[in-house]
Amino acid sequence: MLSVTDVSVVLDERPILKSVSFHVGAGEIAGYVGPNGAGKTTTMRLLTGVLKPDAGRVTVGGIDVAAEPLAAKRRFGYVPEHGHLYESFTPAEYLTFVGRMHGRDEAVLARRAEALLRFWKLDSAAQQRMNGFSKGMKQKVLISSALLHDPAVLLLDEPLTGLDAHAVLQFRALLKARAAAGVTVFYSSHLLDAVERVVDQVIVIRAGEIVRTASPQDLMTETASGSLEGAFSQLTAAEDADAQAEVLEAEAFA
């Protein structure tokens, strides 16, 4: 359902992605992890059609994103890292607006919007203007808007922003339910523990190249790590945080 094949991107004469390839099938949840500057944001821009590759091919639901961007966008729902809402709208108005943009049946839209707001315990705030909402409340509306048209693929870029502990549990359960229904989920995040608990496979990117794709358990076994964080550190050649802190203490605070 989601394929990136030999994709390269060069920006300002600097290679950002180097022959990147991966595939996520129907009903799978893939975590996309890597250090800052590894190429995660560029990859998300490719998947959403904001950026075209200099080489290679990106398809969503079998549709080439660069060649048919509008058709591809009908197949996915997207939660951006820094999402913005029309805060003068109520949640009900915003979801109706988004649903109509997708050209879906009004009765179906209304039923889904009500169910989503009820799931998030936002039904009592459905008719309130969102300019007074907390970050977490707005994030729940954004997630709902990505699900509203029942997309075949979900693209998630740091989707937990602003969510409290209970909402995070709800979100994980929601992803698992959608995946069980056949939806493909691509989950980019810096929060390794959040990824570890929900994904079927982890795609690790470093310096614009995919260094490993495997299940969380396989990654931990291969690297003899007790956590995905430990495996990530080894695969990305990350410096030991404790050692760095000790150097900082000696250099700055001694």
C-alpha positions as CSV (number, residue, x, y, z in Angstrom):
1,M,0.0,0.0,0.0
2,L,2.9,2.3,0.6
3,S,6.1,2.0,-1.4
4,V,9.2,4.1,-1.7
5,T,11.6,2.7,-4.4
6,D,15.2,3.9,-4.9
7,V,14.3,7.5,-4.0
8,S,16.9,10.2,-3.9
9,V,16.5,13.9,-3.1
10,V,19.1,16.6,-3.5
11,L,18.5,20.1,-2.0
12,D,21.0,22.9,-2.5
13,E,23.4,20.4,-4.0
14,R,23.3,18.4,-0.8
15,P,22.0,14.8,-0.9
16,I,19.2,14.5,1.6
17,L,17.9,11.0,0.7
18,K,20.1,8.4,-1.0
19,S,18.4,5.6,-2.8
20,V,15.9,5.1,-0.1
21,S,13.5,2.1,-0.4
22,F,10.9,0.5,1.9
23,H,7.4,-1.0,1.7
24,V,4.5,-1.1,4.1
25,G,1.7,-3.5,3.3
26,A,-2.0,-3.3,4.0
27,G,-2.8,-3.6,7.7
28,E,0.8,-3.0,8.8
29,I,2.0,-0.3,11.2
30,A,5.6,0.9,10.4
31,G,7.6,3.2,12.6
32,Y,10.0,5.5,10.9
33,V,12.8,6.6,13.2
34,G,16.2,8.3,12.9
35,P,18.2,11.2,14.5
36,N,17.5,14.8,13.6
37,G,18.5,15.6,10.1
38,A,18.3,11.9,9.0
39,G,15.7,12.6,6.3
40,K,12.4,11.8,8.1
41,T,10.7,15.2,7.3
42,T,11.9,15.0,3.6
43,T,10.4,11.5,3.4
44,M,7.1,12.7,4.7
45,R,7.1,15.6,2.2
46,L,7.5,13.1,-0.6
47,L,4.7,10.9,0.7
48,T,2.3,13.8,0.9
49,G,3.2,15.2,-2.5
50,V,4.8,18.4,-1.2
51,L,8.1,17.4,-2.7
52,K,9.0,15.5,-5.9
53,P,12.0,13.0,-5.8
54,D,15.0,13.7,-8.0
55,A,15.1,9.9,-8.7
56,G,13.0,6.9,-7.8
57,R,9.2,6.5,-7.2
58,V,6.8,7.0,-4.4
59,T,3.4,5.3,-4.4
60,V,0.5,5.4,-2.0
61,G,-2.3,2.8,-2.6
62,G,-0.7,2.0,-5.9
63,I,-0.8,5.6,-7.1
64,D,2.3,7.5,-8.1
65,V,2.3,10.5,-5.8
66,A,4.4,12.7,-8.1
67,A,2.4,11.8,-11.3
68,E,-1.1,11.8,-9.7
69,P,-0.9,13.9,-6.5
70,L,-4.7,14.5,-6.2
71,A,-5.6,10.9,-6.7
72,A,-2.9,9.9,-4.1
73,K,-4.2,12.4,-1.6
74,R,-7.6,10.8,-1.7
75,R,-6.0,7.6,-0.4
76,F,-4.3,8.9,2.7
77,G,-5.0,10.8,5.9
78,Y,-2.2,13.0,7.3
79,V,-1.4,14.2,10.8
80,P,1.4,16.8,10.4
81,E,4.0,17.5,13.1
82,H,2.8,21.1,13.3
83,G,-0.8,21.1,12.4
84,H,-3.1,24.1,12.3
85,L,-6.8,24.3,12.5
86,Y,-9.3,27.0,11.6
87,E,-9.7,27.9,15.2
88,S,-12.8,30.1,14.6
89,F,-14.6,26.8,13.7
90,T,-16.2,24.4,16.1
91,P,-15.0,20.8,15.9
92,A,-18.2,19.8,14.2
93,E,-17.9,22.6,11.6
94,Y,-14.2,21.8,11.0
95,L,-14.8,18.1,10.5
96,T,-17.8,18.8,8.2
97,F,-15.6,21.2,6.2
98,V,-12.8,18.6,5.8
99,G,-15.3,15.8,4.9
100,R,-16.9,17.9,2.2
101,M,-13.4,18.6,0.8
102,H,-13.2,14.9,0.3
103,G,-16.6,14.8,-1.4
104,R,-18.1,12.2,1.0
105,D,-21.7,11.5,1.8
106,E,-23.1,14.0,4.3
107,A,-24.8,11.4,6.4
108,V,-21.7,9.2,6.6
109,L,-19.6,12.3,7.5
110,A,-22.0,13.3,10.3
111,R,-22.0,9.7,11.8
112,R,-18.2,9.4,11.7
113,A,-17.6,12.9,13.1
114,E,-20.0,12.3,16.0
115,A,-18.3,8.9,16.7
116,L,-14.8,10.3,16.6
117,L,-15.6,13.3,18.9
118,R,-17.4,10.9,21.3
119,F,-14.3,8.6,21.2
120,W,-12.1,11.5,22.3
121,K,-14.6,12.7,24.9
122,L,-15.0,15.9,22.8
123,D,-18.7,15.5,22.0
124,S,-19.7,18.0,24.7
125,A,-17.3,20.5,23.1
126,A,-18.5,19.8,19.5
127,Q,-20.2,23.2,19.1
128,Q,-17.5,25.3,20.9
129,R,-15.0,27.5,19.0
130,M,-11.6,25.9,19.0
131,N,-9.7,29.1,19.8
132,G,-10.0,28.3,23.5
133,F,-9.0,24.6,23.1
134,S,-5.9,23.1,24.7
135,K,-3.1,21.8,22.4
136,G,-4.3,18.2,23.2
137,M,-7.9,19.0,22.3
138,K,-6.8,20.5,19.0
139,Q,-4.6,17.5,18.3
140,K,-7.6,15.1,18.8
141,V,-9.5,17.1,16.2
142,L,-6.6,16.9,13.8
143,I,-6.3,13.2,14.2
144,S,-10.1,12.9,13.7
145,S,-9.9,14.9,10.5
146,A,-7.3,12.6,9.1
147,L,-9.5,9.6,9.8
148,L,-12.8,11.1,8.6
149,H,-12.7,10.0,4.9
150,D,-11.7,6.4,5.9
151,P,-8.3,6.5,4.1
152,A,-6.4,3.4,3.1
153,V,-3.2,4.9,4.4
154,L,-2.4,7.0,7.5
155,L,0.7,9.2,7.5
156,L,1.6,10.3,11.0
157,D,4.3,12.8,11.8
158,E,4.8,13.1,15.6
159,P,1.1,12.5,16.2
160,L,1.3,12.5,20.0
161,T,2.0,16.2,20.4
162,G,0.0,17.6,23.3
163,L,-1.8,14.3,24.2
164,D,-2.0,13.3,27.8
165,A,-1.3,9.7,29.0
166,H,-4.9,8.5,28.6
167,A,-5.2,10.0,25.1
168,V,-1.9,8.2,24.1
169,L,-3.4,4.9,25.2
170,Q,-6.6,5.7,23.2
171,F,-4.5,6.6,20.2
172,R,-2.5,3.3,20.3
173,A,-5.7,1.4,20.5
174,L,-7.2,3.3,17.6
175,L,-4.1,2.6,15.4
176,K,-4.3,-1.1,16.2
177,A,-8.0,-1.2,15.4
178,R,-7.5,0.7,12.1
179,A,-4.6,-1.6,11.1
180,A,-6.8,-4.7,12.0
181,A,-9.3,-3.2,9.5
182,G,-6.6,-3.2,6.8
183,V,-5.4,0.4,7.0
184,T,-1.7,1.0,6.4
185,V,0.0,3.2,9.0
186,F,3.3,5.0,8.6
187,Y,4.4,6.5,11.9
188,S,7.3,8.9,12.0
189,S,8.4,9.9,15.6
190,H,11.3,10.7,17.8
191,L,9.5,9.0,20.7
192,L,11.0,5.5,20.4
193,D,9.0,4.0,23.3
194,A,5.8,5.1,21.6
195,V,6.8,3.5,18.3
196,E,8.0,0.3,20.0
197,R,4.7,-0.4,21.6
198,V,2.5,-0.1,18.5
199,V,4.4,-0.9,15.3
200,D,4.9,-4.2,13.4
201,Q,8.1,-3.0,11.8
202,V,10.7,-0.3,12.4
203,I,12.4,1.5,9.5
204,V,15.7,3.1,10.7
205,I,17.1,6.0,8.7
206,R,20.5,7.6,9.2
207,A,22.1,10.3,7.1
208,G,19.6,9.8,4.3
209,E,20.0,6.1,4.1
210,I,17.9,3.2,5.4
211,V,20.2,1.2,7.7
212,R,17.7,-1.5,8.9
213,T,14.1,-2.6,8.6
214,A,12.8,-5.2,11.1
215,S,10.4,-5.8,13.8
216,P,11.1,-4.1,17.2
217,Q,11.9,-7.5,18.8
218,D,14.3,-8.5,15.9
219,L,16.1,-5.2,16.2
220,M,16.6,-5.6,19.9
221,T,17.8,-9.2,19.5
222,E,20.2,-8.4,16.7
223,T,21.8,-5.6,18.7
224,A,21.6,-7.4,22.0
225,S,19.6,-4.4,23.4
226,G,16.9,-4.5,26.0
227,S,15.0,-1.7,24.3
228,L,14.4,-0.1,21.0
229,E,16.2,2.9,22.3
230,G,19.4,0.8,22.7
231,A,19.0,-0.7,19.2
232,F,18.4,2.8,17.8
233,S,21.6,4.1,19.4
234,Q,23.7,1.3,17.9
235,L,22.2,1.5,14.4
236,T,22.5,5.3,14.2
237,A,25.9,5.4,15.9
238,A,24.5,7.8,18.4
239,E,26.9,9.0,21.0
240,D,26.3,7.8,24.6
241,A,24.1,10.4,26.3
242,D,25.5,9.7,29.8
243,A,29.1,10.2,28.5
244,Q,28.1,13.4,26.8
245,A,26.5,14.7,30.0
246,E,29.6,13.9,32.0
247,V,31.7,15.9,29.5
248,L,29.3,18.8,29.7
249,E,29.5,18.7,33.5
250,A,33.3,18.8,33.4
251,E,33.6,21.5,30.7
252,A,30.8,23.8,31.7
253,F,29.9,23.3,35.4
254,A,33.0,22.1,37.1
